[in-house]
Amino acid sequence: MDTRFDMFGNEIAAKFAKRFAGAGLVIQQSPLPKSTQELVSLRASQINGCGWCIDMHTKEAAAAGETTTRLHLVAAWRESTVFTEAERAALALAEEGTRLADAHHGVSDETWAQVRKHYDDDRIAALVALVALINAANRLAVIVHQQGGSYEPGMFAAAFN
């Protein structure tokens, strides 16, 4: 499968990507822990089958010090012991916020209560925005068949500095 369209090589797409990256910068600079940001992004990307984003967030997380054990277990976080209660709440929110078509109710009250228990308003704002943003990024990459495997840590940030 070849990439259908170069989202970085078209003027309109590049303008959009720059603004999209700016929205991501707001989240990156928030008090939501970097590890949580990467785990949530990785989990949503796994659900959406986005090879580019799985590649990016796995490598960014590893570069930031995330362990291989935790990265390998993100897809089965419910059946593992390596995630904190706060991370588990964030991963549940990521799954329910990503699987809107599968779960007609969206994010459950139970999951929301767990998120409220572990995160303050600033972290919740960043977490909700992150789930929305990574789902949009997944859709962009999947639509154009952006392939995973070639990403290097820091590559995306460098493209927009």
Secondary structure as UniProt FT lines:
FT   TURN            7..9
FT   HELIX           11..28
FT   HELIX           34..48
FT   HELIX           51..63
FT   TURN            64..65
FT   HELIX           68..73
FT   HELIX           74..79
FT   HELIX           85..98
FT   TURN            100..102
FT   TURN            104..105
FT   HELIX           109..118
FT   HELIX           121..143
FT   TURN            144..145
FT   TURN            153..154
FT   HELIX           155..159
//
